[in-house]
């Protein structure tokens, strides 16, 4: 069942239930007041008749029956019976007294309760006591409330017709208004259905109502922004990766083809194969960086962190860098306020990932510096462990800083130096996984500073 039908049916059921309860309440309250008024009229008529018969000596049963026949205010099928204190019949307005006082205990019940109301078949019956000169008489009056019951029948028809008409009107109104209120959602669905890979820049327009549907549209547009950004990054990543992989493969193919053109000496072959080996090492490094970047881009819920001393990670990264490139230099120092508290330099994280991030920053600092040297300063306060990387290299243009974490991006002044543009995106993702922060400041031909901040393990 669609939402429109569900809303309409739910609204119809709720309103119909309220209308039925309201109609029943009106009917039963009206019936209660009809019975009460009729019983009061019967009781008044019974007391008046008893007063004439018992208190007026000039009026006997025959005269009273004659008066009742001529009385224009008599009720339909009215019967009045009066019993003396010994339960002997004193007066009966008709010959059907036995039908009214059929039950043997009726008189005793009336004397006990003083006033009794009951209904037999279609007649209303009132039994009351009438005290006079220390004696208690019993009066039973019955009648048929013809006019009251006719009015109640009219009320039933009016309520039934009104209820049916109201339910039909509510059902139609609910369907119309549900469609009206759900129209913006239908528009959102239609607009979303038109968004394809070829038009990811299209956005959903839900109007300016500032309601939940408008919020939904804005949320969906925000998601589309992220999807478009991710799609662009992926497309650029695939294009750049293809280019970067094609270049070393082309070099390898060319070297082998040149080698096979003619016979060469052992020394010539050795030189060619060394050149090919160097390209293969670069290709292997690129593949490893791409694999690491793919791994850290996965959901970090599966990452298992433990206590990692930051100084140990920096030491191992330094050892790996200097082993790989003996001409690179790393100057390591503590900030003045943290030199005496190495135990506070522990964070929650992955040792291998932190080593990879520090190694990338150290290698970049050395590679882009004329003296192949980077300075690493380790610090800490009550909240953070900080690691700062300083170099005196070529620097980064201010307009390029916002792009340095994009895969394969390389600044104009860095393109002459060999690299793939994967190290910094990989480092940035690793810092994110560790709930850390990374800040960069740089000036052209003066150097670059990277400041990393990690939340401290308590």
C-alpha positions in Angstrom: 0.0 0.0 0.0 1.4 3.4 -1.0 1.9 6.1 1.6 -1.0 8.2 0.2 -3.5 5.3 0.5 -2.0 4.5 4.0 -2.4 8.0 5.2 -5.9 8.3 3.8 -7.1 5.0 5.3 -5.5 5.8 8.7 -7.0 9.3 8.7 -10.4 7.9 7.7 -10.4 5.2 10.4 -9.4 7.7 13.1 -12.0 10.3 12.1 -14.7 7.7 11.5 -14.1 6.2 15.0 -14.4 9.6 16.5 -17.6 10.3 14.6 -19.1 7.0 15.6 -18.3 7.6 19.3 -19.6 11.1 19.0 -22.9 9.9 17.4 -23.3 7.2 20.0 -22.8 9.6 22.8 -25.4 12.0 21.4 -27.9 9.2 20.8 -27.6 7.6 24.3 -27.6 11.0 26.1 -30.7 11.9 24.1 -32.3 8.6 25.0 -31.4 9.1 28.7 -33.1 12.5 28.8 -36.1 11.2 26.9 -36.6 8.4 29.4 -36.0 10.7 32.4 -38.5 13.3 31.1 -41.1 10.7 30.4 -40.7 9.0 33.7 -41.1 12.4 35.4 -44.3 13.1 33.5 -45.6 9.6 34.4 -44.7 10.2 38.1 -46.4 13.6 38.2 -49.5 12.2 36.5 -49.6 9.3 39.0 -49.3 11.7 42.0 -52.0 13.9 40.6 -54.4 11.0 40.1 -53.6 9.6 43.6 -54.2 13.1 45.1 -57.7 13.3 43.5 -58.7 9.8 44.5 -57.3 9.6 48.0 -57.5 13.2 49.3 -60.8 14.3 47.7 -63.8 12.7 49.2 -66.1 13.9 46.4 -64.3 11.9 43.7 -64.6 8.2 43.5 -63.2 5.7 41.0 -66.0 6.1 38.5 -65.7 9.9 38.4 -61.9 9.6 38.2 -62.2 7.3 35.2 -64.5 9.7 33.5 -62.1 12.6 34.2 -59.3 10.6 32.7 -61.2 9.8 29.5 -62.0 13.5 29.0 -58.4 14.6 29.8 -56.7 15.8 26.6 -53.3 15.6 28.2 -53.4 11.8 28.7 -50.4 10.0 27.5 -50.6 7.3 24.8 -51.8 3.9 26.2 -51.7 5.4 29.7 -52.7 3.1 32.6 -52.7 4.1 36.3 -53.2 1.6 39.2 -53.5 2.5 42.9 -53.2 0.1 45.7 -54.1 0.7 49.4 -51.7 0.0 52.3 -53.0 -3.7 52.3 -52.1 -4.1 48.6 -55.7 -4.2 47.6 -56.6 -2.6 44.3 -58.3 0.8 44.8 -58.3 2.1 41.3 -57.4 1.0 37.8 -57.7 3.3 34.8 -58.2 0.2 32.5 -59.0 -3.4 32.6 -55.3 -4.4 32.0 -54.1 -3.9 35.5 -52.9 -7.4 35.7 -50.5 -6.9 32.9 -48.8 -4.0 34.8 -48.7 -5.7 38.2 -47.8 -9.1 36.9 -44.9 -9.8 39.2 -45.8 -10.8 42.7 -42.9 -8.9 44.3 -43.4 -5.7 42.4 -45.4 -4.0 45.2 -42.9 -5.0 47.8 -40.1 -3.6 45.7 -41.9 -0.3 45.2 -42.5 0.0 49.0 -38.9 -0.8 49.6 -37.4 1.6 47.1 -40.1 4.3 47.3 -39.7 4.9 43.6 -39.1 2.3 40.8 -38.6 2.8 37.1 -38.7 -0.1 34.6 -39.6 -0.9 31.0 -41.7 -3.8 29.8 -42.1 -4.5 26.1 -42.5 -1.0 24.7 -44.0 0.7 27.7 -42.4 2.8 30.4 -43.5 2.0 33.9 -43.2 4.0 37.1 -44.0 2.7 40.6 -44.1 5.2 43.5 -45.4 5.3 47.0 -47.9 7.9 48.2 -47.9 8.6 52.0 -51.2 10.0 53.4 -52.4 10.1 57.0 -49.7 7.7 58.2 -50.6 5.2 55.5 -48.6 4.4 52.4 -50.3 3.8 49.1 -48.7 2.4 45.9 -49.2 3.9 42.5 -48.2 2.2 39.3 -48.3 4.3 36.1 -47.4 3.1 32.6 -47.6 4.6 29.1 -46.1 4.4 25.7 -43.8 7.4 24.7 -45.0 7.5 21.1 -43.7 11.0 20.3 -40.4 10.6 22.2 -39.7 7.3 20.4 -40.6 8.8 17.0 -38.1 11.6 17.7 -35.5 9.1 18.7 -36.1 7.3 15.4 -35.6 10.5 13.5 -32.4 11.2 15.5 -31.1 7.7 14.6 -31.8 8.3 10.9 -30.2 11.8 11.0 -27.1 10.5 12.8 -26.8 7.5 10.5 -27.1 9.6 7.4 -24.8 12.3 8.8 -22.3 9.7 9.8 -22.2 8.0 6.4 -22.0 11.4 4.6 -19.3 12.6 7.0 -17.2 9.4 6.5 -17.5 9.7 2.7 -16.5 13.4 2.9 -13.6 12.6 5.2 -12.4 9.8 3.0 -12.4 12.0 -0.1 -10.9 15.0 1.7 -8.1 12.7 3.2 -7.3 11.3 -0.2 -7.1 14.8 -1.8 -5.1 16.4 1.0 -2.8 13.4 1.3 -2.0 13.8 -2.4 -1.5 17.5 -2.0 0.9 17.1 0.9 2.8 14.2 -0.7 3.1 16.1 -4.1 6.5 17.5 -3.1 7.7 14.0 -2.3 6.5 12.9 -5.7 8.4 15.8 -7.2 11.5 14.8 -5.3 11.2 11.2 -6.5 10.7 12.3 -10.1 13.7 14.6 -9.9 15.9 12.0 -8.3 14.9 9.5 -10.9 16.2 11.8 -13.6 19.7 12.0 -12.0 22.2 9.8 -13.9 25.9 9.5 -14.1 25.9 12.0 -16.9 24.2 14.7 -14.9 25.4 14.3 -11.4 25.5 18.1 -11.1 21.7 18.3 -11.2 20.1 19.0 -7.8 16.7 18.5 -6.2 14.4 21.5 -5.9 11.7 21.1 -3.2 10.7 24.7 -2.8 11.2 27.1 0.1 8.7 25.7 2.6 11.3 25.0 5.2 9.5 21.8 6.2 10.7 18.2 6.5 10.5 17.6 2.7 12.6 20.7 2.1 15.1 19.3 4.7 15.0 16.0 2.9 15.8 17.7 -0.4 18.7 19.6 1.1 20.0 16.4 2.7 19.8 14.6 -0.6 21.5 17.5 -2.4 24.3 17.3 0.2 24.6 13.6 -0.4 24.8 14.3 -4.2 27.5 16.8 -3.6 29.5 14.1 -1.8 28.7 11.5 -4.4 29.7 13.9 -7.2 32.9 14.8 -5.4 33.7 11.1 -4.8 32.9 10.3 -8.5 35.2 13.1 -9.7 38.0 12.0 -7.4 37.5 8.4 -8.6 37.5 9.4 -12.2 40.6 11.5 -11.8 42.2 8.7 -9.7 41.6 6.2 -12.5 42.8 8.5 -15.2 46.0 9.5 -13.2 46.7 6.0 -12.1 46.4 4.7 -15.6 48.8 7.4 -16.8 51.3 6.8 -14.0 51.2 3.0 -14.6 51.4 3.4 -18.4 54.6 5.5 -18.2 56.9 3.0 -16.4 55.4 0.1 -18.5 56.2 2.1 -21.6 59.8 2.7 -20.4 60.2 -1.0 -19.6 58.8 -2.0 -23.0 61.1 0.5 -24.8 64.2 -0.6 -23.0 63.6 -4.3 -23.8 62.8 -3.5 -27.4 66.0 -1.5 -27.8 68.0 -4.2 -26.1 66.7 -6.8 -28.6 67.3 -4.8 -31.7 71.0 -5.9 -31.9 73.5 -8.0 -30.1 75.1 -6.3 -27.1 77.9 -7.0 -24.7 77.4 -8.2 -21.2 78.1 -4.8 -19.8 75.5 -3.2 -22.1 72.9 -5.7 -21.1 73.8 -5.2 -17.4 73.3 -1.4 -17.8 70.0 -1.8 -19.6 68.7 -4.3 -17.0 69.7 -2.0 -14.2 67.7 0.7 -15.8 64.7 -1.6 -16.2 65.1 -2.7 -12.6 65.0 0.9 -11.4 61.7 1.5 -13.3 60.3 -1.8 -11.9 61.1 -0.6 -8.4 59.3 2.6 -9.0 56.3 0.7 -10.4 56.3 -1.6 -7.4 56.4 1.5 -5.1 53.5 3.0 -6.9 51.5 -0.2 -6.7 52.2 -0.5 -3.0 51.1 3.1 -2.4 47.9 2.6 -4.4 47.2 -0.5 -2.3 47.8 1.3 1.0 45.6 4.2 -0.2 42.8 1.7 -1.1 43.1 0.0 2.3 42.9 3.1 4.4 40.0 4.4 2.4 37.9 1.5 3.7 35.5 1.8 6.7 37.6 2.4 9.8 35.3 0.3 11.9 37.4 -2.8 11.0 40.6 -1.1 12.2 42.0 -2.5 15.5 44.0 0.1 17.3 46.3 -0.3 20.3 48.7 1.8 22.3 51.5 3.1 20.1 54.5 5.2 21.3 54.8 8.0 18.7 58.6 8.3 19.2 59.0 4.6 18.4 57.0 5.1 15.2 59.2 8.1 14.2 62.3 6.1 15.0 61.3 3.2 12.8 60.2 5.5 10.0 63.6 7.3 10.2 65.5 4.0 10.1 63.5 2.8 7.0 64.1 6.1 5.2 67.9 6.3 5.8 68.3 2.7 4.9 66.5 3.3 1.6 68.2 6.7 1.0 71.5 7.1 2.9 71.8 10.6 1.5 68.7 11.8 3.4 69.1 13.3 6.8 66.5 13.4 9.7 67.1 15.7 12.7 65.0 14.6 15.6 64.2 16.6 18.8 61.7 17.1 21.6 59.8 20.3 22.3 61.2 21.8 25.5 58.1 21.1 27.6 57.9 17.4 26.7 61.5 16.3 26.8 61.1 14.8 30.3 57.8 13.0 29.8 58.2 10.4 27.1 55.6 8.2 28.7 52.9 10.8 27.7 53.7 10.3 24.0 51.4 7.3 23.5 48.3 7.3 21.3 45.7 4.8 20.2 46.5 3.7 16.6 48.2 1.4 14.2 52.0 1.3 14.3 52.4 0.3 10.6 50.0 3.1 9.4 51.7 5.7 11.5 55.2 4.6 10.3 53.8 4.9 6.7 52.5 8.4 7.3 55.7 9.7 9.0 57.8 8.1 6.3 55.9 9.9 3.6 56.3 13.3 5.2 60.0 12.7 6.0 60.7 11.5 2.4 58.9 14.5 0.9 60.8 16.9 3.2 64.1 15.5 2.2 63.2 15.1 -1.5 62.1 18.6 -2.0 64.9 20.2 0.0 68.3 21.1 -1.5 70.1 19.8 1.5 68.0 16.6 1.7 67.2 17.3 5.3 64.1 17.4 7.4 63.6 18.3 11.0 61.2 16.4 13.2 60.0 18.0 16.5 58.0 15.9 18.9 55.8 17.6 21.5 52.8 17.0 23.9 50.4 18.7 26.2 47.5 17.4 28.3 45.3 16.7 25.2 47.5 16.2 22.2 50.7 14.6 21.0 52.2 16.8 18.3 54.7 15.9 15.5 56.1 18.7 13.4 58.0 18.2 10.1 60.1 21.2 8.9 62.1 21.4 5.7 63.9 24.2 3.8 62.7 23.1 0.4 60.9 24.5 -2.6 57.7 25.2 -0.7 54.0 25.0 -1.8 52.1 27.7 -3.5 49.2 29.0 -1.4 46.7 28.1 -4.2 47.9 24.5 -4.3 47.8 23.8 -0.6 44.0 23.0 -0.8 44.7 20.3 -3.5 47.7 18.5 -2.0 45.5 15.8 -0.4 44.0 14.9 -3.8 45.5 11.7 -5.2 48.0 12.3 -8.0 47.9 16.0 -7.6 51.4 17.6 -8.0 52.2 21.3 -7.7 53.7 23.1 -10.7 57.1 23.6 -9.0 57.2 19.9 -7.9 56.6 18.3 -11.3 60.3 18.4 -12.2 61.0 16.1 -9.2 60.1 12.5 -9.5 56.9 11.5 -7.6 53.4 10.2 -8.0 51.3 12.4 -5.7 50.0 9.6 -3.5 52.0 10.1 -0.3 50.2 13.1 1.1 46.6 11.7 0.3 47.7 8.5 2.0 49.1 10.4 5.0 46.0 12.6 5.3 43.7 9.5 5.4 45.8 7.8 8.0 45.6 11.0 10.2 41.9 11.0 9.8 41.6 7.3 10.9 43.5 8.2 14.1 41.1 11.1 14.8 44.0 13.5 14.4 44.6 16.8 12.8 47.0 18.0 10.1 48.0 21.6 9.4 50.4 22.9 6.8 52.1 26.2 6.3 54.5 26.9 3.4 56.3 29.6 1.5 57.8 29.3 -1.9 61.6 28.6 -1.8 61.6 28.9 2.0 60.2 25.6 3.1 57.2 23.8 4.4 55.9 22.8 7.9 53.5 20.0 8.6 52.0 19.8 12.0 50.3 16.6 13.1 48.1 16.4 16.3 46.9 13.1 17.8 44.6 12.8 20.8 46.5 11.5 23.7 45.8 8.1 25.3 44.7 8.7 28.9 
